[in-house]
């Protein structure tokens, strides 16, 4: 499973990040991975974002950033952080990628980690 936390729907970097996961979604599904994006936006805001960019994966609303805090994601530049996690079938976090400004790299690094898991 890939869980990625991002600050805001429709912001420039967040949109690039989401579209990068969308454009490579088939690779994740071929590897047996579920992709989930999470931020504090409402379900309605997520639905608009999902429809606007044809996002095929799950977006979850995290009011108050409770889940984000449980994962230990820290704020950056006065907004919530951007981090991606790969969780194996036992529920263990096996990969973590933290880069606030490099949205596209989250997908690239997560896919590498998923493929490494699949190979082992």
Buried (B, 14 or more C-beta within 10 A) or exposed (E): BBBBBBBBBEEEBBBBBBBBBBEBBEBBEEBEBEBBBBBBBEEEBBBEBBEEBEBEBEBBBBEEBEBBEEBEBEEBEEEBBBBBBBBBEEEEEBBBBBBBEBBBBBBBBBBEBBBEBEEE
